[in-house]
Amino acid sequence: MTDQKTEGQRLEDLMTKIDTEMQRLGWTVEQGREHLQKYYGVRSRLLLTEDELDNFLLFLQLSDVESSPKTTS
């Protein structure tokens, strides 16, 4: 018997990790949306593929707090 996660569980894990990284960086929801729009052409993580979510998570993990995007308001 294998301990395979379902696709839904994997996506939920990715979303949780992304939330944690966004908090670490001090990103607002709007900053996250701006990044998704700029690099993926969408405004919601729900519209990303699993690979794109993985890529977004890696980007956040490799980012420093100092290099976080500034709001454009």
Buried (B, 14 or more C-beta within 10 A) or exposed (E): EEEEEEEEEBBEEBBEBBBEBBEBBEBEEEBBBBBBEEEBEEBEBEEBEEEBBBBBBEEBEEBEEEEBBEEEE
